[in-house]
Amino acid sequence: MGCAMHLHRDTQAAFRAALSTQDVPPGITAVGDLARRFSVYRNTVMHSLTDALVQRFPVVQRIVGRAFFSATAKVFVVNHPPSSPIIQAYGTDFPNFLATFPPAAGLPYLPDVALIEVLRGQAYHAADATPMSPDTFRSAITMAPEDAVLTLHPALRLATSEHPAMSVWRMNQSGMTPSTVDPGPEAALIFRRADNVIVMPVPFDAADIVAKLAMGVPLGVVARDTPPDKLSRSIATLLSHGLIVGVDHPQA
């Protein structure tokens, strides 16, 4: 069994290597022209993975253009083969790749735009959960608000950027006309409402509050480092969008 598994891994490694060269993996046989038939397979894999990136990162493609995106995708596919059989999961590392890809250095916001698209996909496919009403929430924290730990909706994601990535992403939606944006950092909550994914800009201090709550920091600890009005506004925002789904009191 161990020998067979080792051979299987070697075969997989040879297939991956052959996708970026004109070589045919050793030990492969076929009826007819082997090199031509494997070339068809190579082209099919490259096209399928490139198309997966196009589907997952339409805004990135719109920003850089089809030719640039296609060339970039080819480099990514060669160096980052799929680690999962789920094609919709392919490309999660694309934002990190763009951050170190020299031809994209002139667009410093591009990796964060790509990350927004990754987070949108995660939000869309996340599990459902029943949101708490404001009255239920208030009742749940009344007894021990200091110790309350909030459970946020599984579809909620938080995006922060040192660049105006959210504005760039928004202006590159279908039907929008790209224009100049003010430089500077931005933050956004990303979540699903029915079948729609919302990218909602928020102040950085609100993003910091949400990040702490999402990590399970007790409400009392968050309150000690946060002005009461800002904490209240952040919780009101979460409640109004159905993003609080539970309250626990682990210290009780």
C-alpha positions in Angstrom: 0.0 0.0 0.0 2.8 2.4 0.9 4.6 1.8 -2.4 1.4 2.3 -4.4 0.7 5.6 -2.6 4.2 6.8 -3.2 3.8 5.9 -6.9 0.5 7.8 -7.0 2.1 10.9 -5.6 4.9 10.7 -8.0 2.5 10.4 -10.9 0.5 13.4 -9.7 3.7 15.5 -9.3 4.8 14.5 -12.9 1.4 15.6 -14.2 1.6 18.9 -12.4 5.1 19.5 -13.8 4.1 18.6 -17.3 1.3 21.2 -17.3 3.9 24.0 -17.5 6.2 22.4 -20.0 6.0 20.6 -23.4 7.0 17.3 -21.8 4.8 14.2 -21.4 4.8 12.6 -17.9 6.8 9.4 -17.8 4.8 6.2 -17.8 1.8 7.6 -19.7 0.6 5.7 -22.7 -2.1 6.4 -25.3 -3.4 5.3 -28.7 -2.2 7.7 -31.3 0.0 10.7 -31.0 0.8 10.8 -27.2 2.3 14.3 -27.2 -0.6 15.8 -29.1 -3.2 14.2 -26.9 -1.5 15.3 -23.7 -1.2 18.8 -25.2 -5.0 18.8 -25.5 -5.3 17.8 -21.9 -2.8 20.5 -20.8 -4.7 23.2 -22.7 -8.0 22.0 -21.3 -6.7 22.2 -17.7 -5.2 25.6 -18.3 -8.4 26.9 -19.8 -10.6 25.5 -17.0 -8.5 27.0 -14.3 -8.1 30.3 -16.0 -11.9 30.4 -16.5 -12.3 29.7 -12.8 -10.2 32.7 -12.0 -12.2 34.9 -14.5 -15.4 33.8 -12.8 -14.1 34.5 -9.3 -12.2 37.8 -10.0 -14.3 39.7 -12.6 -13.5 43.1 -11.2 -9.7 42.4 -11.2 -10.1 41.4 -14.9 -12.0 44.6 -15.6 -9.3 46.7 -14.0 -6.3 45.2 -15.8 -8.0 44.1 -19.0 -8.4 40.6 -20.5 -5.0 40.2 -22.0 -3.1 41.2 -18.8 -5.4 39.0 -16.7 -5.0 36.0 -19.0 -1.2 36.3 -18.9 -1.3 36.7 -15.1 -3.7 33.8 -14.7 -1.3 31.5 -16.7 1.6 32.3 -14.4 -0.6 31.7 -11.3 -2.0 28.4 -12.6 1.5 27.1 -13.4 2.8 27.9 -9.9 -0.3 27.3 -7.9 -2.1 24.1 -8.9 -5.4 23.3 -7.2 -5.2 21.8 -3.7 -8.9 21.0 -3.7 -11.2 19.2 -6.2 -13.8 22.0 -5.6 -13.3 24.3 -8.5 -15.1 27.2 -6.8 -12.4 27.2 -4.1 -9.6 27.7 -6.6 -7.8 31.0 -6.5 -8.0 31.8 -2.7 -4.3 32.5 -2.8 -4.7 34.8 -5.8 -4.7 38.1 -3.7 -1.4 37.1 -2.1 0.0 36.2 -5.5 -0.9 39.6 -6.9 0.8 41.3 -3.9 4.2 39.8 -5.0 3.6 39.8 -8.8 6.0 42.5 -10.2 3.8 43.4 -13.3 1.0 44.4 -10.9 3.2 46.5 -8.7 1.8 49.7 -10.2 -1.7 48.9 -8.9 -1.1 48.6 -5.1 -4.8 48.3 -4.4 -5.3 45.3 -6.7 -4.5 42.5 -4.1 -7.1 44.0 -1.8 -9.7 44.2 -4.6 -9.0 40.6 -5.3 -9.4 39.8 -1.6 -12.8 41.5 -1.6 -13.9 39.1 -4.3 -12.6 36.1 -2.3 -14.5 37.3 0.8 -17.7 37.9 -1.3 -17.6 34.3 -2.5 -17.1 33.0 1.0 -20.0 35.1 2.3 -22.2 33.8 -0.5 -21.5 30.2 0.2 -21.5 30.5 4.0 -24.0 28.7 6.2 -27.4 30.3 7.1 -28.2 31.4 10.6 -31.2 32.9 12.3 -30.5 36.5 13.4 -31.4 37.9 16.8 -33.9 40.6 17.0 -32.9 43.8 18.9 -35.3 42.8 21.8 -33.9 39.3 22.0 -30.4 40.6 22.0 -31.1 43.1 24.8 -32.8 40.4 26.9 -29.8 38.1 26.3 -27.2 40.6 27.6 -29.2 42.2 30.4 -28.1 39.8 33.2 -24.3 40.0 32.5 -23.4 42.4 29.7 -19.7 42.5 30.7 -19.3 38.8 30.1 -21.4 38.6 27.0 -19.7 37.0 24.0 -21.5 37.6 20.7 -21.8 35.1 17.9 -21.8 36.8 14.5 -23.4 35.5 11.3 -21.3 32.9 9.5 -21.6 34.9 6.3 -20.0 38.0 7.8 -16.5 38.9 6.5 -14.4 42.0 7.3 -12.2 43.7 4.7 -9.6 46.4 5.5 -7.2 48.0 3.1 -4.5 50.7 3.2 -5.8 51.7 -0.2 -9.3 52.8 -1.4 -9.9 49.2 -2.5 -13.6 49.2 -1.7 -14.2 52.4 -3.8 -12.2 50.9 -6.7 -14.2 47.6 -6.4 -17.5 49.5 -6.3 -16.8 51.7 -9.3 -15.8 48.7 -11.4 -19.1 47.0 -11.1 -21.2 46.4 -14.2 -22.9 49.6 -15.4 -20.5 51.8 -13.4 -18.0 54.2 -14.9 -14.6 54.2 -13.4 -13.5 57.6 -12.0 -10.9 59.0 -9.6 -11.1 58.1 -5.9 -9.7 59.8 -2.8 -6.6 58.0 -1.6 -6.5 56.5 1.8 -7.5 53.4 3.8 -10.9 51.9 3.7 -12.8 49.1 5.6 -16.0 47.3 4.8 -18.4 44.6 6.2 -19.2 41.9 3.6 -22.3 39.8 4.2 -25.1 38.0 2.5 -28.7 39.3 2.5 -31.0 36.8 0.9 -29.1 35.8 -2.3 -27.2 39.1 -2.5 -23.8 39.8 -1.1 -23.4 43.3 0.3 -20.1 45.3 0.5 -20.8 48.0 3.1 -18.2 50.6 3.9 -17.7 51.3 7.6 -15.3 53.5 9.6 -12.0 51.8 10.7 -12.9 52.1 14.4 -16.2 50.2 13.6 -14.2 47.5 11.7 -11.9 47.2 14.7 -14.9 46.7 17.0 -16.4 44.1 14.7 -13.1 42.2 14.4 -12.8 42.0 18.2 -16.4 40.8 18.6 -15.9 38.2 15.8 -12.8 36.8 17.7 -15.0 36.3 20.8 -13.7 39.2 22.9 -16.3 39.7 25.7 -18.4 42.8 25.3 -17.1 44.3 28.5 -13.5 44.0 27.3 -14.4 45.7 24.0 -16.2 48.4 25.9 -13.2 49.3 28.0 -11.2 50.3 24.9 -14.1 51.9 23.0 -16.1 55.1 23.3 -19.7 54.1 24.3 -21.3 55.8 21.3 -19.1 54.0 18.8 -19.7 50.7 20.4 -23.5 51.3 20.4 -23.4 52.3 16.7 -21.5 49.3 15.8 -23.8 46.9 17.6 -26.8 48.7 16.1 -25.3 48.2 12.6 -24.8 44.5 13.2 -28.4 44.1 14.6 -30.0 46.1 11.8 -28.4 43.8 9.2 -29.1 40.6 11.0 -25.5 39.9 11.8 -25.7 38.9 15.4 -27.0 35.3 15.8 -26.2 34.5 19.4 -25.0 35.6 22.8 -23.2 33.4 25.3 -22.0 34.0 28.9 -19.0 31.7 29.3 -18.1 33.2 32.6 -21.5 32.6 34.1 
